[in-house]
Amino acid sequence: MTTTANGTKVLRNPTPKNITTAAGRKRLAPQPEPYWHKLQKGRYVGYRAGADTWIARMYVNGGNVFKALDDARDFDAAKDQAEAWFAELTGGAEAHYTVDKAIDDYVEHRRIERGERSAHEAKLMLHKHVLPKFKGREVSSITTDEFKKWRGALLPKPDADERDPEEAMRRGKDTANKYWSYLRAALALAFQNRVVASDEAWRRVKPYKDVDRARDFYPTAEQVKALLEHSEDAFRPLVRAAVLTGFRLQALTEARVADFDPADGTLNIRRDKKHARIATLSSAAVELFKEHAKDKLPAAHLFVRSDGYPWGKSHQQRPFRDACKKAKLPREFIFYSLRHYMISRALLAGVNVHALAKNVGTSPKMIEKSYAKFIRTDVRDMLDRVEVAA
């Protein structure tokens, strides 16, 4: 600090902290911490004035690691030793390998190993849910805590209208696990290819436990009847449609008059978990759909609210909750339970598993896994009708 002629005190430019030359190092005052020189992002060479010793520093997975360079006598020797240690530590990892690059590499890997459709699915998911948070970030700079916070942000927010908050959270955690599995697979491939130095940051993030299976609640015929009886007039047709078809809510709320073919008794479902199909309707369902298609334009929705507008993603929650409350139904009873009810009844009636799976938009394997007890009962009933000598 200097003083001008009029007595004003001003700061002088400090002497640059140069450790690359002997003259620069002589001007440095001893201090507890080394003087650092940046070689590249996250990689430094340090010099301890007074002790005349050298040290290397590298940022890895949210923290710094250090190594004493005991054999270094000048900056060039310290730099060479530090870079050799960096290479040893990273195993040839790329210094600026980003999440964007990890995703691109993973999508290409899936394209080669599993085909175009699998690669496209991974790309859509990762670009939608991962890049908005980590775009441009170097993989080695992301901490375990950041990964956990990103995954936690995927969970649903509390909703006062939610019929079963615990079930909603289970579904949210199940979905978060799915998204996390895609990101973790991309990062694991990068580590396997040795373009990142460590997998420690994401390896410590464990999936949510016991969330991959919905509650095994199958309503009785009496409970379904009670729900229908206590549903408001505009909501009751949507409930009946779910009971008669076993379709998911989205398939019903997005169904339009043009999608319904009364002659063939089918419904063209354009989007149901990102897939399309033409589903066969029972005679009772055909009559219900005819009733709600009557006098409507082809582009009109089949099932609408009391104000004439289509059902949105969450519009059914309040009327469903109110109907369940009036009917004194258990909290485990959610709208999806109507799908369980119809599929279980269809199996007990002897409907072929493969035909049923195709019609309701799932796989035979999932039917066999989730509804095994109904299939076993059906098989037992059929075996009981077999006449054998005994």
C-alpha positions as CSV (number, residue, x, y, z in Angstrom):
1,M,0.0,0.0,0.0
2,T,1.3,3.5,-0.9
3,T,0.3,7.0,0.0
4,T,-0.2,9.7,-2.7
5,A,0.7,13.4,-2.4
6,N,-2.7,14.3,-1.1
7,G,-2.6,11.6,1.6
8,T,-4.9,9.0,-0.2
9,K,-3.9,5.4,0.4
10,V,-4.1,3.0,-2.6
11,L,-3.2,-0.6,-3.1
12,R,-0.3,-1.6,-5.3
13,N,-0.5,-4.5,-7.7
14,P,0.8,-7.5,-5.7
15,T,3.9,-9.3,-7.0
16,P,2.8,-12.2,-9.1
17,K,3.2,-15.6,-7.4
18,N,5.4,-17.2,-10.0
19,I,6.7,-20.7,-9.1
20,T,7.9,-21.6,-12.6
21,T,11.3,-19.8,-12.3
22,A,13.9,-19.8,-9.6
23,A,13.8,-16.0,-9.4
24,G,10.1,-16.1,-8.9
25,R,10.3,-18.7,-6.1
26,K,12.9,-16.6,-4.2
27,R,10.4,-13.8,-3.9
28,L,7.8,-15.9,-2.2
29,A,7.3,-15.6,1.5
30,P,6.9,-18.9,3.5
31,Q,3.3,-19.8,4.3
32,P,1.5,-22.9,5.6
33,E,-0.2,-23.6,2.2
34,P,1.8,-24.2,-1.0
35,Y,1.8,-21.7,-3.9
36,W,-0.2,-23.4,-6.7
37,H,0.4,-23.3,-10.5
38,K,-2.5,-24.6,-12.6
39,L,-1.5,-27.0,-15.4
40,Q,-5.1,-27.7,-16.5
41,K,-8.5,-27.8,-15.0
42,G,-8.4,-29.7,-11.7
43,R,-4.6,-30.4,-12.0
44,Y,-2.0,-28.3,-10.2
45,V,1.7,-28.2,-9.2
46,G,2.4,-26.7,-5.8
47,Y,5.6,-25.2,-4.2
48,R,6.3,-24.7,-0.5
49,A,8.4,-21.6,0.0
50,G,11.1,-22.0,2.6
51,A,10.9,-25.8,2.6
52,D,11.7,-25.8,-1.1
53,T,9.5,-28.8,-1.7
54,W,7.0,-29.7,-4.4
55,I,3.5,-31.3,-4.4
56,A,0.9,-32.3,-7.0
57,R,-2.9,-31.8,-6.6
58,M,-5.8,-33.3,-8.6
59,Y,-9.5,-32.9,-8.3
60,V,-11.3,-36.3,-8.5
61,N,-15.0,-37.1,-7.7
62,G,-15.7,-34.0,-5.6
63,G,-12.4,-33.8,-3.7
64,N,-8.7,-33.1,-4.0
65,V,-6.0,-35.8,-3.8
66,F,-2.3,-34.9,-3.2
67,K,1.1,-36.4,-3.9
68,A,4.5,-35.2,-2.6
69,L,7.0,-34.9,-5.4
70,D,10.1,-35.7,-3.3
71,D,12.5,-36.0,-6.2
72,A,11.7,-32.7,-7.9
73,R,14.3,-30.0,-7.7
74,D,12.8,-27.4,-10.1
75,F,9.5,-26.6,-11.8
76,D,10.1,-28.7,-14.9
77,A,10.9,-31.8,-13.0
78,A,7.9,-31.2,-10.7
79,K,5.6,-30.8,-13.7
80,D,6.9,-34.0,-15.3
81,Q,6.4,-36.0,-12.1
82,A,3.0,-34.5,-11.5
83,E,1.8,-35.3,-15.0
84,A,3.1,-38.9,-14.7
85,W,1.1,-39.2,-11.5
86,F,-2.0,-37.8,-13.1
87,A,-1.7,-40.4,-15.9
88,E,-1.2,-43.2,-13.3
89,L,-4.1,-42.0,-11.2
90,T,-6.5,-41.8,-14.1
91,G,-5.4,-44.8,-16.1
92,G,-5.4,-42.7,-19.3
93,A,-8.7,-41.0,-18.5
94,E,-9.7,-38.0,-20.5
95,A,-9.2,-34.7,-18.7
96,H,-12.5,-33.1,-19.8
97,Y,-14.8,-36.0,-20.4
98,T,-18.3,-34.6,-20.0
99,V,-21.7,-36.1,-19.2
100,D,-22.8,-35.2,-22.8
101,K,-20.0,-37.3,-24.2
102,A,-20.8,-40.2,-21.8
103,I,-24.4,-40.2,-23.0
104,D,-23.4,-40.1,-26.7
105,D,-21.0,-43.0,-26.2
106,Y,-23.6,-45.0,-24.3
107,V,-26.3,-44.5,-26.9
108,E,-24.0,-45.6,-29.6
109,H,-23.0,-48.7,-27.5
110,R,-26.7,-49.6,-27.1
111,R,-27.2,-49.1,-30.8
112,I,-24.5,-51.7,-31.6
113,E,-25.4,-54.1,-28.8
114,R,-29.3,-53.9,-28.7
115,G,-30.4,-52.1,-31.9
116,E,-31.8,-48.8,-33.0
117,R,-35.0,-48.9,-30.9
118,S,-33.1,-49.5,-27.7
119,A,-30.6,-46.7,-28.5
120,H,-33.4,-44.3,-29.3
121,E,-35.2,-45.0,-26.0
122,A,-32.0,-44.4,-24.0
123,K,-31.3,-41.2,-25.8
124,L,-34.8,-39.8,-25.2
125,M,-34.7,-40.6,-21.5
126,L,-31.1,-39.3,-20.9
127,H,-31.6,-36.1,-22.9
128,K,-34.9,-35.3,-21.1
129,H,-34.0,-36.1,-17.5
130,V,-30.2,-36.0,-17.3
131,L,-28.8,-33.3,-19.6
132,P,-30.9,-30.4,-18.2
133,K,-29.1,-30.9,-14.9
134,F,-25.6,-32.0,-15.9
135,K,-25.1,-30.7,-19.5
136,G,-21.5,-29.7,-20.0
137,R,-20.3,-31.0,-16.6
138,E,-17.2,-33.1,-16.5
139,V,-18.0,-36.6,-15.1
140,S,-15.1,-36.4,-12.6
141,S,-16.5,-33.2,-11.1
142,I,-19.9,-34.5,-10.1
143,T,-20.2,-35.6,-6.4
144,T,-22.2,-38.3,-4.8
145,D,-24.4,-35.7,-3.2
146,E,-25.2,-34.1,-6.5
147,F,-26.2,-37.4,-8.0
148,K,-28.5,-38.0,-5.0
149,K,-30.1,-34.6,-5.2
150,W,-30.7,-35.0,-8.9
151,R,-32.5,-38.3,-8.3
152,G,-34.4,-36.9,-5.4
153,A,-35.7,-34.1,-7.6
154,L,-37.4,-36.7,-9.7
155,L,-39.7,-37.8,-6.9
156,P,-43.3,-36.5,-6.9
157,K,-44.3,-33.5,-4.7
158,P,-46.9,-33.9,-2.0
159,D,-50.4,-33.7,-3.4
160,A,-53.4,-33.2,-1.1
161,D,-55.7,-34.8,-3.7
162,E,-53.6,-38.0,-4.0
163,R,-55.7,-41.0,-3.0
164,D,-52.7,-43.0,-1.8
165,P,-49.6,-40.9,-1.2
166,E,-47.5,-43.9,-0.2
167,E,-48.3,-45.6,-3.5
168,A,-47.6,-42.5,-5.5
169,M,-44.2,-42.2,-3.8
170,R,-43.5,-45.9,-4.5
171,R,-44.2,-45.3,-8.2
172,G,-42.1,-42.2,-8.2
173,K,-39.1,-44.0,-6.6
174,D,-39.5,-46.9,-9.1
175,T,-39.4,-44.4,-12.0
176,A,-36.4,-42.6,-10.4
177,N,-34.6,-46.0,-10.2
178,K,-35.3,-46.5,-13.9
179,Y,-33.8,-43.2,-14.9
180,W,-30.9,-43.6,-12.5
181,S,-30.1,-47.1,-14.0
182,Y,-29.7,-45.5,-17.5
183,L,-27.4,-42.8,-16.2
184,R,-25.4,-45.2,-14.1
185,A,-25.0,-47.5,-17.1
186,A,-23.7,-44.7,-19.1
187,L,-21.2,-43.7,-16.4
188,A,-20.2,-47.4,-15.9
189,L,-19.4,-47.7,-19.6
190,A,-17.2,-44.6,-19.4
191,F,-15.3,-46.1,-16.4
192,Q,-15.1,-49.5,-18.1
193,N,-13.6,-47.7,-21.2
194,R,-11.1,-46.0,-18.8
195,V,-12.1,-42.5,-19.9
196,V,-12.9,-41.6,-16.3
197,A,-10.7,-42.3,-13.4
198,S,-13.1,-43.5,-10.8
199,D,-16.6,-44.8,-10.3
200,E,-16.7,-44.0,-6.6
201,A,-19.1,-41.0,-6.8
202,W,-22.0,-42.8,-8.4
203,R,-21.2,-46.3,-7.1
204,R,-22.2,-45.0,-3.6
205,V,-25.7,-44.1,-4.8
206,K,-27.9,-47.2,-4.2
207,P,-31.3,-47.7,-5.8
208,Y,-34.4,-47.2,-3.7
209,K,-35.3,-50.5,-2.2
210,D,-38.5,-52.5,-2.5
211,V,-40.3,-50.1,-4.9
212,D,-40.4,-52.2,-8.1
213,R,-43.7,-53.8,-7.5
214,A,-47.1,-52.3,-6.9
215,R,-49.2,-53.4,-4.0
216,D,-51.0,-56.7,-4.6
217,F,-54.5,-55.3,-4.1
218,Y,-57.3,-56.8,-6.1
219,P,-60.8,-55.4,-5.4
220,T,-63.8,-57.6,-5.0
221,A,-66.9,-57.4,-7.2
222,E,-68.7,-55.8,-4.2
223,Q,-66.1,-53.1,-3.8
224,V,-66.2,-52.2,-7.5
225,K,-70.0,-52.0,-7.4
226,A,-69.8,-49.7,-4.4
227,L,-67.3,-47.5,-6.3
228,L,-69.6,-47.2,-9.3
229,E,-72.6,-46.5,-7.1
230,H,-70.9,-43.6,-5.3
231,S,-69.2,-42.1,-8.3
232,E,-70.5,-38.8,-9.6
233,D,-72.4,-38.9,-12.9
234,A,-69.6,-37.5,-15.1
235,F,-67.0,-39.8,-13.5
236,R,-68.9,-43.0,-13.6
237,P,-68.5,-43.7,-17.3
238,L,-64.7,-43.5,-17.0
239,V,-64.8,-46.0,-14.1
240,R,-67.1,-48.3,-16.1
241,A,-64.8,-48.2,-19.1
242,A,-61.8,-49.1,-16.9
243,V,-63.8,-52.0,-15.3
244,L,-65.0,-53.3,-18.7
245,T,-61.6,-53.0,-20.5
246,G,-58.7,-53.2,-18.1
247,F,-57.1,-50.4,-20.0
248,R,-54.8,-47.8,-18.4
249,L,-56.2,-44.4,-17.6
250,Q,-54.3,-42.6,-20.4
251,A,-55.7,-45.0,-23.0
252,L,-59.3,-44.1,-21.9
253,T,-58.9,-40.4,-21.3
254,E,-57.2,-39.9,-24.7
255,A,-59.7,-42.1,-26.7
256,R,-61.6,-40.2,-29.4
257,V,-64.7,-41.0,-31.4
258,A,-62.6,-41.6,-34.5
259,D,-60.6,-44.2,-32.6
260,F,-63.7,-46.3,-31.9
261,D,-64.9,-48.8,-34.5
262,P,-68.4,-50.0,-33.5
263,A,-68.7,-52.4,-36.4
264,D,-65.5,-54.3,-35.5
265,G,-65.9,-53.6,-31.7
266,T,-62.3,-52.3,-31.4
267,L,-60.5,-49.2,-30.1
268,N,-57.4,-47.8,-31.8
269,I,-55.2,-46.8,-28.8
270,R,-52.7,-44.4,-30.2
271,R,-50.6,-44.0,-27.1
272,D,-50.3,-46.2,-24.0
273,K,-46.9,-46.2,-22.3
274,K,-45.5,-44.9,-25.6
275,H,-47.0,-47.8,-27.6
276,A,-50.0,-48.1,-30.0
277,R,-52.4,-51.0,-30.5
278,I,-55.9,-51.9,-31.6
279,A,-57.7,-53.5,-28.7
280,T,-60.8,-55.6,-28.8
281,L,-63.8,-54.6,-26.7
282,S,-66.4,-56.8,-25.0
283,S,-70.0,-56.4,-26.0
284,A,-70.7,-54.4,-22.9
285,A,-67.8,-52.1,-23.6
286,V,-68.9,-51.6,-27.2
287,E,-72.4,-50.5,-25.9
288,L,-70.8,-48.1,-23.4
289,F,-68.5,-46.6,-26.1
290,K,-71.4,-46.3,-28.5
291,E,-73.4,-44.4,-25.9
292,H,-70.6,-41.9,-25.4
293,A,-69.7,-41.5,-29.1
294,K,-73.3,-40.7,-30.0
295,D,-73.8,-37.3,-31.7
296,K,-70.1,-36.4,-31.3
297,L,-67.6,-35.3,-34.0
298,P,-64.8,-37.7,-34.9
299,A,-62.2,-35.6,-33.1
300,A,-64.2,-35.4,-29.8
301,H,-63.1,-37.3,-26.7
302,L,-65.3,-40.3,-25.8
303,F,-65.2,-39.6,-22.1
304,V,-65.3,-36.0,-20.8
305,R,-65.8,-34.2,-17.5
306,S,-69.1,-32.5,-16.4
307,D,-67.9,-29.3,-18.0
308,G,-67.4,-31.0,-21.3
309,Y,-63.6,-30.8,-21.3
310,P,-61.3,-33.9,-21.5
311,W,-60.0,-35.6,-18.5
312,G,-56.4,-34.5,-17.7
313,K,-53.6,-36.4,-16.1
314,S,-54.8,-35.8,-12.5
315,H,-58.4,-34.8,-12.9
316,Q,-59.7,-38.2,-11.8
317,Q,-58.0,-38.0,-8.4
318,R,-60.6,-35.9,-6.5
319,P,-63.7,-37.6,-7.8
320,F,-62.1,-41.0,-7.3
321,R,-61.1,-40.1,-3.7
322,D,-64.6,-38.8,-3.0
323,A,-66.3,-41.9,-4.3
324,C,-64.0,-44.2,-2.3
325,K,-64.6,-42.2,0.9
326,K,-68.4,-42.4,0.4
327,A,-68.2,-46.1,-0.3
328,K,-65.8,-46.7,2.6
329,L,-63.3,-48.5,0.5
330,P,-59.7,-49.2,1.7
331,R,-57.0,-46.8,0.9
332,E,-55.2,-49.5,-1.1
333,F,-57.9,-49.1,-3.7
334,I,-56.6,-46.8,-6.4
335,F,-57.7,-46.3,-10.0
336,Y,-55.2,-48.8,-11.3
337,S,-56.9,-51.4,-9.1
338,L,-59.7,-51.5,-11.7
339,R,-57.2,-52.8,-14.2
340,H,-56.2,-55.5,-11.6
341,Y,-59.8,-56.4,-11.2
342,M,-60.6,-56.8,-14.9
343,I,-57.5,-58.8,-15.7
344,S,-57.9,-61.1,-12.7
345,R,-61.6,-61.7,-13.7
346,A,-60.6,-62.4,-17.3
347,L,-58.0,-65.0,-16.2
348,L,-60.6,-66.7,-14.0
349,A,-62.9,-66.8,-16.9
350,G,-60.3,-68.7,-19.0
351,V,-59.2,-65.9,-21.3
352,N,-55.9,-66.9,-23.0
353,V,-52.9,-65.2,-21.3
354,H,-51.3,-64.1,-24.6
355,A,-54.5,-62.7,-26.1
356,L,-55.3,-60.9,-22.8
357,A,-51.8,-59.4,-22.5
358,K,-51.9,-58.1,-26.1
359,N,-55.4,-56.5,-25.5
360,V,-54.5,-54.7,-22.3
361,G,-51.1,-53.6,-23.5
362,T,-48.7,-55.6,-21.4
363,S,-46.6,-58.8,-21.8
364,P,-47.6,-62.4,-21.1
365,K,-44.5,-62.5,-18.8
366,M,-45.9,-59.6,-16.7
367,I,-49.4,-61.2,-16.6
368,E,-47.9,-64.5,-15.4
369,K,-45.8,-62.6,-12.8
370,S,-48.5,-60.3,-11.4
371,Y,-51.5,-62.6,-11.7
372,A,-50.0,-66.0,-11.1
373,K,-52.5,-67.0,-8.4
374,F,-55.5,-66.4,-10.7
375,I,-53.9,-68.5,-13.5
376,R,-53.2,-71.3,-11.0
377,T,-56.8,-71.2,-9.9
378,D,-58.0,-71.3,-13.5
379,V,-55.7,-74.3,-14.3
380,R,-56.9,-76.1,-11.2
381,D,-60.6,-75.6,-12.2
382,M,-59.9,-77.0,-15.7
383,L,-57.9,-79.9,-14.3
384,D,-60.8,-80.7,-12.0
385,R,-63.1,-81.1,-15.0
386,V,-60.7,-83.7,-16.6
387,E,-62.1,-87.3,-16.2
388,V,-59.3,-89.8,-15.6
389,A,-59.3,-93.4,-14.3
390,A,-58.1,-93.5,-10.7
